[in-house]
Amino acid sequence: MAKERGLISPSDFAQLQKYMEYSTKKVSDVLKLFEDGEMAKYVQGDAIGYEGFQQFLKIYLEVDNVPRHLSLALFQSFETGHCLNETNVTKDVVCLNDVSCYFSLLEGGRPEDKLEFTFKLYDTDRNGILDSSEVDKIILQMMRVAEYLDWDVSELRPILQEMMKEIDYDGSGSVSQAEWVRAGATTVPLLVLLGLEMTLKDDGQHMWRPKRFPRPVYCNLCESSIGLGKQGLSCNLCKYTVHDQCAMKALPCEVSTYAKSRKDIGVQSHVWVRGGCESGRCDRCQKKIRIYHSLTGLHCVWCHLEIHDDCLQAVGHECDCGLLRDHILPPSSIYPTAGRGQECLPDFPHASGPDRKNSKTSQKTMDDLNLSTSEALRIDPVPNTHPLLVFVNPKSGGKQGQRVLWKFQYILNPRQVFNLLKDGPEIGLRLFKDVPDSRILVCGGDGTVGWILETIDKANLPVLPPVAVLPLGTGNDLARCLRWGGGYEGQNLAKILKDLEMSKVVHMDRWSVEVIPQQTEEKSDPVPFQIINNYFSIGVDASIAHRFHIMREKYPEKFNSRMKNKLWYFEFATSESIFSTCKKLEESLTVEICGKPLDLSNLSLEGIAVLNIPSMHGGSNLWGDTRRPHGDIYGINQALGATAKVITDPDILKTCVPDLSDKRLEVVGLEGAIEMGQIYTKLKNAGRRLAKCSEITFHTTKTLPMQIDGEPWMQTPCTIKITHKNQMPMLMGPPPRSTNFFGFLS
């Protein structure tokens, strides 16, 4: 087991995860360099020393220098006092397999790949089976992972030993790869401790996740206390909760996500699970549910009512899905396509047994099943509801994304909730393509929203569902403009869904970007996007963003809060003002708006921003506020007329208000880096208004920094054409409730 002094702190672990978010390397790729590549010189038997370990981190995390306190703490955490082969090995080394296994568990990937990688890692003699000594090494590794997860490991070893015996299905005394992969689909502690994400199945299997309980909780199986502050396992779907050692004997999950036969269509019943009454009060009689003495009370996994056992008869049989019924697709609304059997559904991965031929065949079967989801199931929603399709990027917003995914899997039908990193958006869009009055909720940053909008474009849906945003990133400019806030900070998701019910549809303009480079010897960076949802800029603003982007990728631990980001941005703006890399920008570019040249001769600019929304860099408004003239009843932009494609008159520009739906862009001039820093830190109101237009073309004569929706790059001389692409229906959140003179909400 790891030495106590070597266990990394929670802050170090968070820092490590930040590095991993920005890395593109896989452990398997790095391991090859140490086995038979340029890093083989650092290997001593099956071990590496501290210098080799630093090289491993440098390559894997793609950084020049990992902070010494972090690399040393990690190295010490792997010092076990022995390695798989101790011949000719010096002291102060760590086992390369332990290091590789640990990092592979933290990175994303398919369960089948992880299981196969782990098996081969510990099958040291390459004979295709794990003998008792190799199994012991796996148990040791899982004990170490459990410690990092902050589990109570005092009674874990015998549980793991018994679990490994059960994996040996044929009782041969060793574990084959087929037995190992089969166990990965059914053995709960193995799934959790190997860092595998539980996948949705509908054959009674729970979706477990480790959870530490801050209040008294009782095991649903043995009904004894799990212990205040102790670790247990909880099902994402039904909140069935057990001790670690009780998981293998747990009753099947009560949640069925679709109707198995036509007689069940349209009729939704309560699904009661004992315990899980977090409010502590009965929704029927309003009296307390005493949860501190034993496993008491019942909760419905669909309407989320919490009641006493004695109140069950008074509640009735039919479930209306409760306060969030407008969003929920009950199982009674989802059914198999006529003429298709259950073998079409992804809930029955029959190829996952020990008799499957190989993992590639198995994965093809799983992929085929996943692709057939939209064809195998049909949705007939409850009348007068707006079924919600939820996409979650679990990496957005640190750990918030993963927590949001878990919460939505419980409060909605899990078939409505998709992990973007694992499933992508296509399967969900196909499943919902014929669902009337549906809505989409994207949980992530601006980049995630852009990904979903682009996928919707390509999906050729008969009706475009409106899109709302739950902001999990750092900038969240689009979410701010749509009144969904600057960042999710653990607010009640049920309240957010109620706000979504009161939202209104707005049609947001989207713009095509065509970059036509000139023939030069210089090479440009790749253009990040071909569509503008938020903004585009050239010059000083993009230069600061480019430096910010490079530094954040190199030292992600220095950019772990909004306040730090603001300070870094201000520092880059200050240094940019000294070097003035974009000074006299008007000498190296020309601008045409709707075919007419924009006169920049009397200006001294270092940047130009083209805005589709009035927010950049986490809330900076480069256009500035506009005061409506007295008596303006119908709106300023309407008074300009629909035919006014180009507006350059300074007096008229003073009264123009940005509009997501007017098929026009706002063009702003930026005088320098100091001005940008002042706008970003709210010390100055805005830049210089240059124009409103429906089409814009830039011609550049030298390499300049540019950015689209916060993604910067360096571009060689080129022509850039920005034209209107289409409009996407978006959901605008309800206006914030104001308070009157006496402090009451109005």
N, C-alpha and C positions, 0 to 999 in steps of 0.2 A: 504494500500500500504506500501511497505517497507520504513523504515526510510532512509533518505539520507545518514546518517552516517554509515548505515549498509550495503550499497551496496558494494560488494567486487570489488576490482580493476581488470582490465584486467589481470595483472600479477598473482593475487591470483586465478582468474578463470582458467588461464592456468595451474597453479600449481595443482589445484584441478583435472583438467582433466588428468594430468600426473598420479596422484594417482589412478584415476579410470581405466586408461589403464592397470595397473598391478594388479588390484583387480579382483577376480573371483566371488564375492558375488553379489546377486541380492537384491534389496530393499525389495521385497516380503518376502525373507527369513529372513532378519533382522527384519522386522516389526513383524513377528510371535514371536520373542524373547521378544519384548516389549509388545505384547498384552497378551500372556499367557505363557511366558517363564521366563528365569532367569533375564531378564531386566525389568520385569513388575514393580519392586519396584521403578523404576525411573519415572513412569507415574503418572501424577496428572490429573485425568479426561481425557481430550483429549490432554494434554500438557506434555512437559518434560522441566526440567530446564537445566542449562548449563552443569552440571555434566552428566545428562542423554544424552545430545546432544553429549558430548565428547565420551561417550560410543558408541553411534550410529555411529559416524565417525570411531572410532577405529575398530569396527566390520565390517562395510561396506567397508572401504578402506583397511582393513587388514594391518594396521600399528600400532606399539606400541604407538607412540607419533606423533600426528598431530601438526604442529607448532601452537603455541598459537595465533599468529596474524591472522592465517587463520581460525582457529576454532572460534575465537571470532568474526571476521568479518562476518562469515557465520551465527553464532547464532544471531547476531544483525540484519542481513538482514531478518530474519524470525520473528522478534518481531513486531507483528501487533497490539498489545493492546487488542486483544480478541481471544478467541478460540471457538471451536464449542460447548463446554460445560464448562461454567466458574464456575461451582459449586465447592467450596473447592479448588480453584486453587490460588496459590500464584503468586506474581508478578515475573517479570524476567523469563518468560517461553515462549516457542514457541509451536505452534501447530504441533503435531506429524504428522498429515495428510499432512500439508503443506511441512514439511521436506521430507516425503516419496514421495510425488508427484513430488517435484522438482528434487530429485535425480533419480527417475524413468524416467523422461523426458530426462535426460542427458545420461542414459545408452542405449545401443543398444537393439534391439528386434523387433518383428513383430508388425506392426500397430494394428492388432486385439488384441494382448495381452496388449498393452499399453492402448488402448481405454477401454478394459474390466477392467483393473486394476484401471484406473482413475475413471471409473463409480462407482466401488465398494468402492473406497476410499471415495468418497463424498456422496454416498448413506448411510448416517450415521444411518438411522433407518432401513436399510436393507429391505425396502418394494418393491424394484425393480423399483422404479421411482425416479427421481430427482425433488423435489418441488422447488418453487421459491427461498427459502432461500439457498438451496443446490446449485442451479444454480448460485446465487450471489457469493457463495464461489469459484466456478469454474472461474467466471469472474475475481474475485480478484486475483486468482492464475495466470491466463493468463496475467493479467496486470503486475504482478511481473516478470513473464518470459520475457515479452516484454521489461521491464526495463533492465533485464540482457542482452538481445539481443541488447540493446542500441537503441531501437525503439523510435520514437517520439510518446509518449502515450497521448498527449494532446487531441486528438480527437478519441482515440481508444475505450474508454468505450461505447459510444453510438453505435459504430460499432459492438462491441461484444454483446451488449444487443439485437440489431436487429438480429444478427446472431443466438443467442440462441432462439429467437422467431421463426425463420425459421426452426430450428431443430425440434420444436414441430409440426411435420407434421400433426397430427390429431387435433391440436388446443385445446387440453385438459387442457392446463395450466401447464402440467408437461411433463418431458422427460423420455420415457422408454429406457431400454437398447438397444432395437432394433433400436429406433430412433437415439440414441447416436452413435452406431456403423455405421449406415448408413450415418450419418453426417460426421463421420471420413473419409469416402471415397469420399465425395463431397465438404465439406466446407473448403475452402482454409485457412482462418485465424486459424481455429481450428487445422488443420493439422500442420501448421507451429508453432503455439504457444504451441502445445502439444509435440513438438520436434519430430514429425513423419516424416520419410523420404518418399518423394513422390515416388511412383512406376510407372514404365513405363506402360502406357495404350495407346491404339491406337483408342480411340473413341472420339477424339477431346479434351481430357483433357490436360491441361498444367501441366508441372512439375515445380511447383513454388519453389523458394527459396528467402529468404529475402536478400536484397542487399542495400547497402548504395552507393550513386552515387556521385563521386568527381567532376563531370562536369554536366552541364545543361542537363536534361533528361525530356522528355514529355510523359505523360501517353497515351498509345495506345487507351484507351477507351474515356476519356473525353478531351484529347489533351491539357490539361493544365499542367503547369510545376510541376514536383514532388518536386523541390526545391533542391538547391545545398547543398550537404551533408545530405539530408533527406533520410529516409528509404522508400523503395518500395518493390514490388515483381516482380521478373523477371523469365520468363520461361527458363529452361535449354535447351529446344529443339529449340525454335524459337526466343528467346530474346524479345518476347512480354512483355512489361513492363507497370505496372499499380500502382496506389495508392493502399494502403491496402484496402480502402473502395470500390474501383472499381473492386476488384478481382472477386466478386461474379457475376458481370454483364459482365465480359470479354467475347469477342468473342471466339469461339472454337479455339484450337491450329491447325495451318495449316499443321503441320508435320504429314505425314503418313509414317510409317516406312516400309511398304511392299505393294506390288501390290494387290489390292482386287480382280482383275479379270485378266484373261489371256491376254485380249487386252491391258493391261497396262504393260505387261512384255516387257522389252527391250527398252522402251521409257521413258526417264526421262525428265520432264519439270522443269523449274524454279519454285520455290515456294517463292513468294515475300512477305515480311512483312515490313510494314511501320516503319520507324525509325531504330534505332540500327546501324547507320552508324558511327562507332567509328573512322575511319580514317579521316572523314571529307572531303574526296575528291572522286569525281565520277570516277569509273574505266572505264567509256565509253568515256567521254569528257575531263577527267583530271582536270575539274574545281572544285572549292570548293562547298561542300554541306553545306549550311548555317543551322547548327543545333542549333543555339543559339536563334532562334526567335519562332519556332513552330516545330511541329512534321513533319519533312521533310525527303525526301529521302527514298529509298527502299533497302533492303538487301535480298539476296537469301540464304535460310537456308542450301543449299547444296553446291553451288560453292562459297558462301560468297562474291559474287560481291556486291558492293555498288554503287548505281546510283541515278541520279536525276529522278524525276517522268517523265520529258520530254524525257529522254533517253530510256525509257522502250521499245518503239516501235523498236528502232534501235538494241536492244540487241538480239531479236529473242526469240523463244519459247523453244528450246531444251537446256538442261543444261548438261554440260560435267563434273560436279563436281569439276571443278577448279584445282588449283595447287596440291591438295592432292588426285586427282582421283585414283592414284595407290593404295591407302589404303581404299577408301570409297566403301561401298556396298550401292548403291542407292536403293531406294524402288522398282524400276523397276526390280531389280535383285533378289528380295525375294518374294515368292508367296506361297499360300496354297498348300498343297499336293493334288494331284488329288484324288477326291472321298471323301475329307474331307471338311466339312462346316466350317464356321467361329466359330461355337460353340466350336470347338477344340482349338481355340486360346486363349492365356492368356489375351487378350485385352478385353474380354467381361465377367467379373466376375459376371454373372447373379445372383449368390447366395448372393450378397452383399446387397440386399434390406432388408426392414423391415420384410419380410415374411420368412426369413430363420429361421430354427428351432433352431440352436444353433451355437456358435462360433466354436466348434470342427468340426461339419459337414462342416461349411464354410471353415475352414482352410484345411480340407481334399480336398474339391473341388478346392481350390486355389493351393494346392500342386499337385493335379492331373493335373491341367491345366499347371502349370509350367513344370512338368515332360514331358508333351506332346509337348512342344515347338519344340523340335528337330524332332518329328514325324509330327507335324502339318505344319511346314514350310520347304520349300526347297530353296536352293540358287543356282542361275545361274549367276556367276560373269561376269562383263564386260571383254571381251577378253584382254589378255596382261596386266592384273592388278594383284596385290597381296593383296587381302582383308585382313585386319588386325583385329584380335581378341584381344581385350584389357581387361586385368584383372587388377583391381585396388583394393589395400588394403587401404581403406580410413583412417585407423588409423596409417598407416606408415608415418613417417616424420611430426608428429604433425598434423596441419591443412592442410598441403600441399596435402595429399592424397585425402581429400574431394574436394579440389579445382581442382585437376587434373581430378577427376571423372566428375565434372560438365563441365569442358572444353571439354573433349573428347565426352561427350554426345552431345555437340553442333557441333564440327568440324567433327565428324563422324556420321554414322547412330547409334542411340542409341541402336539398336539391336546388335551392335558389341561390346558394352561396358558393362562389368559386375562388379558389386560390390561384391567382394569376401566374405565380412562378411555377406552379405544378401543372395546372390545367390549361392556362392561356384563356383568352376570351372567346374563342370560336365556338367551343362546345356549348357554352351558355347561350350565346346568341342564336345558335341553331335551335336549341331547345325552346327558346322563347319567341321564335320568329313569327309564329301565328297567334300569339297570345294577345288578345285585345286589351287596350288601356294599360299596358305594362309600363313600368318605369325602370330606369337603371340607376344604381348608386355605385359610384366609383370611390373606393377607399384607398387613397394614395396621394402622391404629389402631382404637380402639374404635368410631369413627364408621363405618369401613369394615365392621367386623363387623356392626354394626347394620343397615347397608344390605343385606348379604347375607342376614341372618336375615329381614328384612322381605320380600325378594324370594322367599325360600323359602316364606314364608307364602302369598304370592299365587300361587305356581306350582302348587299343588294336586298335589304329587308323591304317587305311590302309597305310597312309603315315604320317610320323612325320613332323609337321610343325616346321620350325626354330623359336627359341625364342630369343627375344631381351629384354633388361632390362632398365626401367626408374627408377634409384635408388632413393628411398624415405626413406630408413632406415638411420642408423648411420654408420655401417661398410661398407656395399656395396662392399665387396672385389671382388665378381664375376663381378659386373658391372665395376669396375676399370680395371680388366684384359681384359674385352671385349670392352674397350674403350668407355663406356657410362658414365664415370665420377664418382666422389665420392659422389655425392648427388645433387638432383634436387633443385634448388634455384629460381624457378619462371621463368626459361627461356621460350622462345616462343616455344610452343608445335609443331607448324607448322614447325619450323626449325628442331626440333628433328625428326619429321616424314620425312622430306626431307633427313636428314642424314641416316635414316633407309633405304631409297631407295638405298643409295650408300653402304650399308653394305654388307659383304660377309659371307657365311656360314662356320663355323668351327664345327668340331665334338668333343664335350667335353667328356672326359672319366668320368665315374661315377663308384663308388666302393662300394661293399657290405661289411658291417661290422657285424661280428658274435661275440657276447660276450658270453662266456661259463664260468659262475661263478663256483668256487670251493665250496664245502660244508663247510660253516663256520657259526658261530652263528651271525656274523655281517650281517647287511642288507645294500644293495647298494641302491643308488638313481636310479630311472628309467633311462634307457638308452634313450636319447632324439631322436636319429635317427638310422636307420639301413642302411643308405646310406650316403656316403661322396661325396659331390660335391666340397667342397673347401679344407678342411684340417682336420686332426686329430692330437691330441697331448696328451702326458702323462707327468706329472710332473709340473715343476715350472710355465710354461706358463698357463697350465690349472688351477693351484692353484690360480694364480693371477686373471684369468678370473672368477673363482668360487667366490672369494671374491668380485670382481667387480659386479657380477650378484646378489649376496645376498644383497649387499649394495644398488644397484640400485632399487631392488624391495621394499626395506624398506624405502628408501628416494629418490623417483624418482625426486623430485624437485632439487636435487643436481647434476643431470645428464642431464641437458637440453641444453647442447651445446657441440660441438666437442672439444673445448678447455678445458672445464671442465672435459670431459671424459679423455682426455690425462693427465691432472694433477692428477686425481684420479688414473689412471692406474700407473702413475709414483710413486705415494704415496704407492700403494699396492705393487709395485715392490720393493720399498725401505724397507718396513716392512718385506716383504717375505725374503729379503736378510739377515735380522737380525735373523729370526727364522730358515731359511733354512730347511723347512719342507720336501723338496725333495732331500736333500743332499745325495751323493753317490747312485744315482738312479740305477746305474749298478749292485748294490748288491741285489736289490729287483726285477729285471726283466731281462729276456733274450729276444733277438730278433733274429728271423729267417727271412732271405730274400730268397724267392724261395727255401725254404727247407734247406738253409745253414746258420749256425750261424754267426751273425755279431759280430766281435771281438770288445768289449768295454773295455777290460782289461787295456789298457793304457790311458784311458780317465777318467776324473772326470766330470760327467754330472749331471745336475739337471732336465733335460727335454729332450724329443725327440719329434720332430714334423714331421708329414708325410704330404707332400704337393701335392695337385692335381693342384693348381693354385699358382702363385708366389705372393700372397697377403694374409695378415692376419691382423685382428684388424684395419681395416680402412686404409690399404695401406702399412703395414710393409712387407718388402721382406726378409724373413728369409734365402732364398737361396742366395740372393745377385746378383749383376750384373755380367754378363759374357762378357768378351771382345772376339770378334771373332778373331781367328788367321788370319794373312795376307794370302790372296788367298783362303779363305774358300768360295767357290762359291755355293755349294749345301747345305750348312747348317751343323752344327756340329753334331746334333743328327743323321742325315742320315748316316754320316761317321762311326758312331758306329755300324751300321748294325741292321737290324730288329731282328736278333736272339739274340742280346745282352740284355737278360732280367735282368741281374744283373751287375751292374758296381760299384765297390768299390775302384778302383785304384785312389788315390788322384790326380795324374797328369791328368788323363782323366776327373775326376769330375770337375776339374778347368775350363774345356772348355765346360761343359754340359750346355745347355740352357733349362729351363722348357718349356714343350710343352703340351697344353691341350689335344692333340690328339694322343700322342705316346704310350698310354696304359702302362705308367710307372709312378711311384710315386717318388718324391724326399724325401729323409730322411735327417733330419738336427738335429744335437746335440746342446743342449743349456747348457752353462756352469753355468748359475746362473741367479738370478732375476735381478741383476744390468745390466747384458748383455741384458736381455729382455727389461728392461726399456730404455736402450740406443738405441736398435734397434727400439723400438716403437716411440721414440722421435727423430729418425733420427741422433742420435749421433754416432751410429755404423752401419756398412754396413750390416752384416749378422751373422748367426750362423756358426757352423762347418758342412761342407758337409760330410755325411757318406756314402750315397749310392743312386743309382737309381735302382728301381726294379719293377717287375710286380706283386709281391705278398709279403705280410709281415705278420708275426705272432709274437705276444707278449705273454710272460708268466710272470705273476706278482705274487709275494709272500706276498704282504701286500696291504692294502687299499691305493689307490692313486687317486689324482684328474685327470680327463680326460675331453676332450671336442671334440665335433664334430661340425664343422661349427659354432663355436662361442657359442654353448650351452654346459656348463660345468656340470659335476656331479662327485660324489665320488663313486669309484668302489672298491669293495672288491676283494681279490685275484681271478684271472681269467685267461682264455686264450682268446685272441682277434685275430681273423683271418680277414684280409683285402684282398679281391680278386676283380678282375675286373668284373663289372656287365654289363655295356653296354656303348654306346656312344649316346649322345643327340645332335642334330643339334642346334647350337646357332648362333646368328648373331653378328659378330664383327663389331663395329662401324668404320667409315672411319678414317684414321690417321689424327691427328691434322694438320691443315694447318700451315706451317712454314712461317717465314718472311725472306726476303733476306737482303742484306747489306743496302739497301735504305728504308727498312721498309715496302715494299709491300708484299702482300700475294702471295705465289707461290704454 
